[in-house]
Amino acid sequence: MSTIAAISTPNAVGGIAVIRISGENATAVAEKIFRPHGGKKVAEMQGYTCAYGIAHDGGERIDDCILTVFRAPHSYTGEDVCEVSCHGGLYVSKRILRAALNNGAVSAEAGEFTKRAFLNGKLDLTQAEAVMDVISARGEAELRMAEQLREGATYKKVRVCSDRLLRILSGIAAWTDYPDEDIPEIEPTAIHAELTEIRAELESLVRNYDSGRIIREGVATAIVGRPNVGKSTLFNCLSGCERSIVTEIAGTTRDVVEETVRLGDIVLRLSDTAGIHDTDDIIEGMGIDIAEKTAENAELVIAVFDGNCPLSADDLYLIDKINQKKCIAVINKSDQEQLIDTDILKDKFVHIVYISAKNNEGIEQLESEVKELFEINSECFSVVTASNERQKQCIDRAIRSINEGIGIIESSEMYDALNVVLDDAEQSLLELTGERITDAVVDEVFSRFCVGK
């Protein structure tokens, strides 16, 4: 494979920047662009050693740098790797990268370093996917889950199930292919019990998938309500800054304002929407249409009501529009006299929270209701689960095949049919771990990575 290079630190000014070079000619490329102080050659450097020197391009000095060398196979990619650490200016790092490209390296594709780690057996596919989860973690809970997956928790559990299936398949093959040999006869009851246990293990991997996905990716959340109930005030309260304009004038918010916020261990991808009400204003009406579509597409709707007023026709219209959604009714202005018709809300909503967005009161209760609605508990942060839709689909296919196998045993059908469906289950699990997978799937997985990782 070619020798690749990329900037592995963010495209921003910082203390340092790192240019990573990987491939069989990594040290040769580094030799051409880095001159160690003291005269020692890069080719003579041992793995896990550093040298201080100067990065240059054709002899023209670029920056004082430190070169770190990792020798194959004891590197991230499993190849020879050289990393140049320079001052973190955008121009400096790009100049050094350009020098590497001018001297034999080629630009790395998105995720190509991790892809090479996978292809060279340094990571299985589930661990490789978890690398991006570590990078994108926005809090302690996401990081704990990502690190657990990167350490191979999912792979180990799937590998055990795969090995058990393989033993069953081997037993069936031996018994059917060599009937004259002294091979123990297949016990349907024992296979049935084994498959039931394997199925239970796989089901545990997808049982908390949605909760885990929410912890990793956040919840698409729409804040809706009629004008002047405090939607934008709540939005600003959760955001921690003045993102939405707040006035006493109805219809101030006409477009969707978005922000990603953390509510305890949960990330909400918030959308503050226009007040939903009957209007003849064309522009305001367009904003209301967008608000209704945003609520329709949201995973969570926070419906805000003014506790200081009786429910209006606009409130009742909103309740009717969102009655099929996962929804929390937020009764705002709890610090004022309560005139709202709570019996109607209790009849329509399971989750109701009283808050004063202006005084930042009741937010803890809102967090608690979100966790309950999405079944987020302490178990979700430690349980081993599928980390993305690709993995979940592989497990779902394996479970369906195992269910077919159990049905075949219960109906006393031929073992040839059992062999076929269990082989399908085995293939699905091997696809999950990456042990049997097409190049197209591998390319698609790593295309979601950032360049330089």
Backbone torsions as a table, in degrees:
resi	resn	phi	psi	omega
1	MET	NA	155.7	-179.3
2	SER	-69.8	162.1	174.9
3	THR	-88.7	125.6	-173.5
4	ILE	-110.7	157.0	179.0
5	ALA	-146.1	148.0	176.9
6	ALA	-164.8	159.7	171.9
7	ILE	-81.1	122.5	-174.4
8	SER	-96.9	-4.7	176.6
9	THR	-100.3	163.2	-176.5
10	PRO	-59.3	153.1	178.9
11	ASN	-79.6	70.9	-177.1
12	ALA	-159.3	161.2	178.3
13	VAL	-72.4	135.4	179.7
14	GLY	-156.8	-173.1	-179.5
15	GLY	-65.6	-46.2	178.5
16	ILE	-137.5	162.7	170.4
17	ALA	-130.3	151.0	-178.7
18	VAL	-123.6	127.2	174.6
19	ILE	-107.5	120.1	-176.0
20	ARG	-102.7	135.2	178.0
21	ILE	-125.7	129.5	-176.9
22	SER	-139.4	137.2	178.6
23	GLY	143.6	174.1	-175.5
24	GLU	-64.9	-22.1	178.9
25	ASN	-106.4	20.8	-176.5
26	ALA	-60.1	-45.3	-179.0
27	THR	-69.4	-32.3	178.3
28	ALA	-66.5	-40.8	177.5
29	VAL	-65.4	-44.7	-179.6
30	ALA	-63.0	-36.1	178.4
31	GLU	-59.4	-34.2	-176.6
32	LYS	-79.7	-19.7	-174.9
33	ILE	-118.2	-2.9	-177.0
34	PHE	-132.9	131.0	179.7
35	ARG	-118.5	105.3	-179.4
36	PRO	-68.1	143.2	171.7
37	HIS	-68.9	139.6	-179.3
38	GLY	100.3	-10.2	173.6
39	GLY	85.4	-1.2	178.8
40	LYS	-68.1	140.1	-179.3
41	LYS	-84.7	146.0	178.1
42	VAL	-59.9	-39.0	-178.2
43	ALA	-61.4	-21.3	-177.8
44	GLU	-91.9	-6.9	-177.7
45	MET	-72.6	138.6	176.7
46	GLN	-82.1	164.0	176.0
47	GLY	-65.5	150.2	-179.2
48	TYR	62.6	33.7	175.3
49	THR	-125.0	157.3	-178.7
50	CYS	-124.6	157.6	174.9
51	ALA	-141.7	141.3	175.8
52	TYR	-95.2	136.4	-179.2
53	GLY	-171.9	-153.1	-175.3
54	ILE	-123.2	131.5	170.7
55	ALA	-87.3	136.7	-177.9
56	HIS	-143.5	164.3	177.3
57	ASP	-129.5	104.1	-177.6
58	GLY	64.1	30.7	-179.5
59	GLY	93.1	-15.8	179.7
60	GLU	-81.7	120.4	-176.1
61	ARG	-63.6	134.7	176.9
62	ILE	-107.6	-53.7	-173.9
63	ASP	-165.9	156.2	167.8
64	ASP	-73.6	133.1	-173.2
65	CYS	-142.2	169.6	169.5
66	ILE	-121.7	129.9	177.8
67	LEU	-104.7	128.5	175.8
68	THR	-113.4	131.8	-177.1
69	VAL	-113.4	133.5	173.7
70	PHE	-122.7	126.0	-177.4
71	ARG	-96.3	140.7	176.4
72	ALA	-63.2	144.0	1.1
73	PRO	-93.6	11.3	-173.2
74	HIS	-91.3	59.9	177.5
75	SER	-141.0	173.5	-179.5
76	TYR	-60.5	-43.7	-176.9
77	THR	-87.8	-14.0	-173.7
78	GLY	86.7	-0.7	178.3
79	GLU	-111.0	175.1	168.5
80	ASP	-63.5	132.3	-179.4
81	VAL	-131.7	134.5	172.1
82	CYS	-122.7	133.9	178.3
83	GLU	-122.2	123.7	178.2
84	VAL	-98.9	118.8	177.3
85	SER	-102.5	118.3	-176.7
86	CYS	-125.0	178.0	172.8
87	HIS	-61.6	145.0	-168.8
88	GLY	-84.2	42.9	173.7
89	GLY	-88.6	145.0	-179.0
90	LEU	-60.8	-43.6	-177.0
91	TYR	-68.6	-41.9	-178.5
92	VAL	-60.1	-49.0	-177.3
93	SER	-65.1	-38.2	179.1
94	LYS	-69.1	-33.9	176.9
95	ARG	-64.3	-41.8	179.8
96	ILE	-68.4	-40.2	176.5
97	LEU	-61.4	-43.2	179.7
98	ARG	-61.7	-38.4	178.0
99	ALA	-62.5	-41.7	178.2
100	ALA	-62.9	-42.3	179.9
101	LEU	-68.0	-31.3	178.4
102	ASN	-74.7	-12.3	-175.0
103	ASN	-120.9	32.8	168.7
104	GLY	114.9	-14.2	178.0
105	ALA	-87.0	161.5	174.0
106	VAL	-121.7	155.9	-178.1
107	SER	-64.1	131.6	177.0
108	ALA	-71.9	143.8	174.3
109	GLU	-82.4	170.4	178.3
110	ALA	-56.7	124.7	176.9
111	GLY	70.2	13.4	-171.7
112	GLU	-69.8	-31.2	177.9
113	PHE	-64.6	-44.9	178.6
114	THR	-69.7	-34.3	176.4
115	LYS	-60.5	-41.6	178.4
116	ARG	-67.8	-35.1	175.7
117	ALA	-60.8	-40.4	177.3
118	PHE	-66.7	-47.9	-178.0
119	LEU	-65.2	-27.9	180.0
120	ASN	-93.4	9.9	174.1
121	GLY	77.5	16.4	178.2
122	LYS	-80.8	-27.2	179.9
123	LEU	-138.9	147.4	165.8
124	ASP	-84.0	173.7	-172.5
125	LEU	-67.1	-34.9	178.9
126	THR	-67.3	-37.0	177.3
127	GLN	-68.2	-39.6	178.7
128	ALA	-62.0	-43.4	178.8
129	GLU	-64.2	-32.8	-179.2
130	ALA	-69.3	-21.0	177.9
131	VAL	-58.2	-44.4	179.6
132	MET	-68.2	-30.7	176.2
133	ASP	-65.5	-38.1	176.9
134	VAL	-63.4	-45.3	-177.8
135	ILE	-63.1	-40.2	-174.2
136	SER	-90.0	-0.4	-179.0
137	ALA	-58.8	131.3	-178.2
138	ARG	-111.3	8.6	179.9
139	GLY	-170.1	175.1	-175.7
140	GLU	-62.2	-40.4	-177.5
141	ALA	-63.7	-47.1	179.6
142	GLU	-62.9	-39.7	-179.1
143	LEU	-65.1	-41.8	178.9
144	ARG	-61.2	-44.5	179.2
145	MET	-63.6	-44.4	-178.2
146	ALA	-64.4	-42.1	-180.0
147	GLU	-65.5	-37.1	177.4
148	GLN	-61.7	-42.2	179.0
149	LEU	-70.8	-38.2	-179.2
150	ARG	-66.6	-27.6	177.8
151	GLU	-80.4	-1.1	172.6
152	GLY	96.9	19.6	-176.7
153	ALA	-61.7	-45.5	-179.7
154	THR	-66.3	-45.1	-179.7
155	TYR	-57.1	-45.8	-177.0
156	LYS	-61.9	-41.9	-178.7
157	LYS	-68.6	-42.2	178.6
158	VAL	-67.2	-37.8	-178.8
159	ARG	-62.1	-40.2	177.9
160	VAL	-61.7	-45.6	178.7
161	CYS	-63.1	-41.7	179.8
162	SER	-63.0	-42.8	179.8
163	ASP	-64.5	-37.5	178.9
164	ARG	-67.0	-40.6	175.9
165	LEU	-62.9	-40.9	-178.6
166	LEU	-63.0	-37.9	178.1
167	ARG	-65.5	-39.4	177.1
168	ILE	-64.1	-45.7	179.8
169	LEU	-61.9	-40.4	179.3
170	SER	-64.0	-41.0	178.8
171	GLY	-64.3	-42.5	178.1
172	ILE	-63.6	-44.6	-178.5
173	ALA	-62.8	-44.5	-178.9
174	ALA	-64.2	-41.8	-176.9
175	TRP	-69.9	-38.9	-177.4
176	THR	-81.5	-31.9	-176.7
177	ASP	-84.4	-24.3	-177.8
178	TYR	-129.1	67.2	-175.4
179	PRO	-65.3	-22.8	-177.3
180	ASP	-87.2	-9.4	179.5
181	GLU	-82.1	161.7	-179.4
182	ASP	-83.6	72.1	-178.8
183	ILE	-112.3	132.1	-178.7
184	PRO	-55.6	139.3	179.2
185	GLU	-68.4	146.6	-179.2
186	ILE	-67.3	135.6	178.1
187	GLU	-103.6	103.6	-178.3
188	PRO	-55.1	-39.6	-178.9
189	THR	-62.2	-41.8	-179.6
190	ALA	-66.6	-41.9	179.0
191	ILE	-65.3	-40.9	178.5
192	HIS	-58.2	-45.8	-179.7
193	ALA	-64.7	-41.0	179.6
194	GLU	-64.4	-44.5	179.7
195	LEU	-65.4	-36.0	178.0
196	THR	-63.2	-40.6	178.6
197	GLU	-67.6	-42.4	179.1
198	ILE	-62.1	-44.1	178.8
199	ARG	-58.8	-43.0	179.7
200	ALA	-62.2	-39.3	178.3
201	GLU	-64.1	-42.9	-179.7
202	LEU	-68.9	-39.1	178.7
203	GLU	-62.4	-32.3	178.5
204	SER	-66.2	-24.4	179.9
205	LEU	-75.5	-23.9	-178.9
206	VAL	-109.2	-7.7	-176.0
207	ARG	-61.6	-40.7	-177.8
208	ASN	-105.1	22.2	-177.1
209	TYR	-60.3	-47.5	-176.9
210	ASP	-64.1	-39.1	177.7
211	SER	-64.8	-43.1	178.4
212	GLY	-64.5	-39.7	179.2
213	ARG	-62.7	-40.4	-180.0
214	ILE	-65.5	-40.1	178.4
215	ILE	-63.7	-39.3	-178.1
216	ARG	-77.8	-45.2	-169.2
217	GLU	-101.7	-19.6	-176.3
218	GLY	89.6	174.2	-176.3
219	VAL	-115.2	124.2	174.3
220	ALA	-69.2	113.1	-169.2
221	THR	-124.7	129.6	176.9
222	ALA	-110.0	127.9	172.3
223	ILE	-94.7	117.1	-175.6
224	VAL	-128.2	164.2	179.1
225	GLY	158.5	169.6	177.4
226	ARG	-73.7	170.5	-178.2
227	PRO	-60.7	147.0	171.8
228	ASN	63.9	27.7	174.6
229	VAL	-94.2	-8.7	178.1
230	GLY	107.4	22.0	179.9
231	LYS	-61.4	-50.9	-177.1
232	SER	-68.2	-32.8	176.5
233	THR	-64.9	-42.7	176.1
234	LEU	-64.1	-42.7	178.6
235	PHE	-57.9	-47.3	179.3
236	ASN	-65.9	-36.2	178.9
237	CYS	-62.5	-45.1	179.6
238	LEU	-71.8	-33.6	-178.7
239	SER	-75.6	-25.5	-178.4
240	GLY	81.0	11.1	178.7
241	CYS	-157.9	169.4	-178.6
242	GLU	-83.8	81.9	179.9
243	ARG	-88.3	-35.0	179.4
244	SER	-108.7	142.2	177.4
245	ILE	-73.9	130.2	-179.2
246	VAL	-117.3	120.1	175.3
247	THR	-141.7	172.7	176.2
248	GLU	-83.0	-4.4	-176.6
249	ILE	-83.8	123.9	179.4
250	ALA	-63.1	140.2	176.2
251	GLY	84.3	17.7	179.1
252	THR	-61.4	-45.7	177.7
253	THR	-83.8	117.1	-179.1
254	ARG	-116.2	-16.6	179.0
255	ASP	-124.4	172.4	179.8
256	VAL	-84.5	127.1	174.4
257	VAL	-106.3	131.0	-173.1
258	GLU	-120.1	149.0	178.4
259	GLU	-161.0	144.7	174.2
260	THR	-100.1	123.5	-175.9
261	VAL	-130.1	158.5	177.4
262	ARG	-106.3	128.3	176.0
263	LEU	-117.4	91.7	-173.2
264	GLY	66.3	-123.3	179.4
265	ASP	-90.2	2.0	-174.1
266	ILE	-112.2	137.2	175.7
267	VAL	-97.0	128.7	175.9
268	LEU	-109.0	126.6	172.8
269	ARG	-91.9	88.1	-168.2
270	LEU	-78.8	142.6	170.4
271	SER	-128.7	117.5	174.1
272	ASP	-90.2	124.3	-170.9
273	THR	-113.8	165.8	177.1
274	ALA	-64.9	148.5	178.1
275	GLY	-63.7	128.8	-177.1
276	ILE	-87.0	115.7	179.2
277	HIS	-163.9	169.8	178.5
278	ASP	-76.9	127.8	-177.7
279	THR	-149.2	152.3	174.5
280	ASP	-100.6	-4.0	179.4
281	ASP	-74.5	119.7	-174.9
282	ILE	-62.6	-46.9	-177.6
283	ILE	-66.1	-43.4	178.2
284	GLU	-62.7	-37.6	178.0
285	GLY	-62.5	-37.1	176.8
286	MET	-64.1	-39.9	177.2
287	GLY	-63.8	-37.3	178.9
288	ILE	-67.5	-40.0	176.5
289	ASP	-59.4	-43.0	178.6
290	ILE	-64.4	-39.7	179.1
291	ALA	-60.2	-43.7	-178.8
292	GLU	-67.1	-37.8	178.4
293	LYS	-69.0	-38.1	177.6
294	THR	-61.8	-43.4	177.7
295	ALA	-64.6	-38.0	-179.5
296	GLU	-64.1	-35.3	-176.8
297	ASN	-91.6	-8.1	-176.1
298	ALA	-75.1	151.3	173.2
299	GLU	-81.1	-26.6	179.3
300	LEU	-137.6	134.9	174.8
301	VAL	-114.4	124.4	171.8
302	ILE	-101.4	105.1	-178.2
303	ALA	-93.1	117.2	-174.6
304	VAL	-99.4	132.3	178.5
305	PHE	-126.4	149.2	179.6
306	ASP	-87.0	109.5	-178.9
307	GLY	-66.7	-15.5	-177.1
308	ASN	-87.3	0.0	-177.6
309	CYS	-134.6	150.2	171.3
310	PRO	-63.9	157.3	176.5
311	LEU	-62.9	134.7	-179.5
312	SER	-99.2	175.2	176.0
313	ALA	-61.5	-36.2	177.8
314	ASP	-65.8	-38.4	176.1
315	ASP	-61.9	-45.4	-178.5
316	LEU	-66.1	-35.6	176.4
317	TYR	-62.9	-43.9	179.8
318	LEU	-62.7	-45.2	179.6
319	ILE	-56.9	-41.2	179.7
320	ASP	-66.6	-34.7	-177.6
321	LYS	-71.2	-29.7	-171.7
322	ILE	-111.1	11.6	-172.1
323	ASN	-67.8	-12.4	179.0
324	GLN	-100.8	2.5	-176.2
325	LYS	-97.8	160.0	167.1
326	LYS	-70.4	119.8	-167.4
327	CYS	-143.4	144.9	171.6
328	ILE	-121.3	125.3	176.4
329	ALA	-86.0	121.3	179.2
330	VAL	-108.6	115.3	176.7
331	ILE	-93.6	106.4	-175.5
332	ASN	-87.1	167.9	178.8
333	LYS	65.9	43.2	179.6
334	SER	-67.2	-13.9	179.1
335	ASP	-81.4	-3.9	-179.3
336	GLN	-112.1	174.4	178.4
337	GLU	-60.8	134.3	-176.5
338	GLN	-94.3	115.2	-179.7
339	LEU	-117.4	1.9	-175.0
340	ILE	-73.5	152.4	-179.6
341	ASP	-83.6	85.8	-174.2
342	THR	-67.4	-27.6	-179.6
343	ASP	-61.9	-39.0	179.2
344	ILE	-64.9	-43.9	-179.3
345	LEU	-65.8	-40.5	179.3
346	LYS	-65.6	-28.3	177.6
347	ASP	-74.7	-26.7	-174.9
348	LYS	-101.9	-24.7	-173.8
349	PHE	-124.6	137.7	174.2
350	VAL	-82.9	-36.2	-175.3
351	HIS	-108.8	115.2	-178.8
352	ILE	-130.5	133.8	-178.7
353	VAL	-129.3	136.6	173.8
354	TYR	-101.0	126.3	-178.9
355	ILE	-138.3	165.6	164.7
356	SER	-125.4	95.9	-177.5
357	ALA	-61.1	-35.0	-179.4
358	LYS	-63.1	-37.0	-177.5
359	ASN	-100.8	6.2	178.9
360	ASN	58.4	43.0	-179.4
361	GLU	-112.8	139.8	176.8
362	GLY	92.6	3.0	-177.4
363	ILE	-68.5	-34.2	178.3
364	GLU	-62.6	-37.7	178.4
365	GLN	-68.4	-36.7	176.1
366	LEU	-62.0	-43.0	177.4
367	GLU	-59.9	-43.4	-179.8
368	SER	-62.3	-41.0	-179.4
369	GLU	-68.3	-36.7	177.4
370	VAL	-63.4	-44.7	179.4
371	LYS	-61.1	-43.2	-180.0
372	GLU	-66.2	-40.4	-178.0
373	LEU	-63.2	-38.9	-178.2
374	PHE	-100.9	11.1	176.2
375	GLU	55.7	45.2	177.1
376	ILE	-92.2	117.8	177.7
377	ASN	-138.5	-178.0	-176.0
378	SER	-61.3	-29.7	-179.8
379	GLU	-63.9	-32.7	-177.1
380	CYS	-62.6	-25.2	-175.7
381	PHE	-86.5	-10.1	-176.8
382	SER	-122.6	-17.1	-176.9
383	VAL	-72.0	144.3	176.3
384	VAL	-79.2	128.9	-176.0
385	THR	-146.3	162.4	171.3
386	ALA	-62.7	138.7	-172.6
387	SER	-101.1	-7.2	178.5
388	ASN	-157.1	175.0	-174.8
389	GLU	-66.6	-34.4	178.2
390	ARG	-60.3	-47.5	179.6
391	GLN	-64.2	-41.9	-179.6
392	LYS	-61.9	-42.5	179.9
393	GLN	-62.6	-40.1	178.1
394	CYS	-62.3	-44.2	-179.8
395	ILE	-67.2	-41.7	178.6
396	ASP	-59.6	-42.0	179.0
397	ARG	-64.7	-40.6	179.2
398	ALA	-63.4	-42.0	179.0
399	ILE	-63.2	-42.7	179.0
400	ARG	-61.5	-41.1	179.7
401	SER	-65.9	-40.3	178.4
402	ILE	-65.7	-39.0	175.8
403	ASN	-60.2	-40.0	176.0
404	GLU	-62.4	-41.3	179.3
405	GLY	-62.6	-42.6	177.5
406	ILE	-62.8	-39.6	177.2
407	GLY	-63.0	-38.2	179.0
408	ILE	-63.8	-43.3	178.9
409	ILE	-63.9	-43.6	-177.6
410	GLU	-67.5	-26.4	179.3
411	SER	-97.7	3.7	176.5
412	SER	59.5	39.0	176.9
413	GLU	-78.9	178.2	-177.4
414	MET	-68.0	148.0	-179.4
415	TYR	-70.1	-19.9	176.3
416	ASP	-60.0	-42.2	179.4
417	ALA	-66.5	-38.8	177.9
418	LEU	-63.1	-40.9	179.8
419	ASN	-60.7	-40.3	-177.7
420	VAL	-64.9	-49.2	-175.2
421	VAL	-70.9	-34.4	178.3
422	LEU	-72.3	-30.7	174.3
423	ASP	-65.5	-37.9	175.7
424	ASP	-61.5	-41.1	178.7
425	ALA	-63.3	-43.1	178.6
426	GLU	-61.9	-42.0	179.4
427	GLN	-63.7	-37.4	179.0
428	SER	-63.8	-40.3	180.0
429	LEU	-71.0	-36.8	177.6
430	LEU	-69.0	-30.6	174.6
431	GLU	-67.6	-38.1	179.4
432	LEU	-61.0	-46.4	-177.1
433	THR	-78.9	-13.5	-179.6
434	GLY	91.0	4.7	-179.3
435	GLU	-74.1	-25.9	172.5
436	ARG	-139.2	103.3	-174.1
437	ILE	-155.1	149.9	-178.6
438	THR	-80.1	157.3	177.5
439	ASP	-60.7	-34.9	-178.4
440	ALA	-63.2	-41.4	179.4
441	VAL	-67.4	-42.6	178.1
442	VAL	-58.9	-47.4	180.0
443	ASP	-60.8	-39.6	-178.7
444	GLU	-67.0	-39.5	179.6
445	VAL	-61.5	-47.9	-173.8
446	PHE	-81.8	-12.5	177.6
447	SER	-67.2	-18.4	-179.6
448	ARG	-84.7	-5.7	-179.5
449	PHE	-80.5	163.4	173.4
450	CYS	-83.8	155.1	175.5
451	VAL	-68.4	136.1	179.0
452	GLY	102.2	-5.5	178.7
453	LYS	-117.1	NA	NA
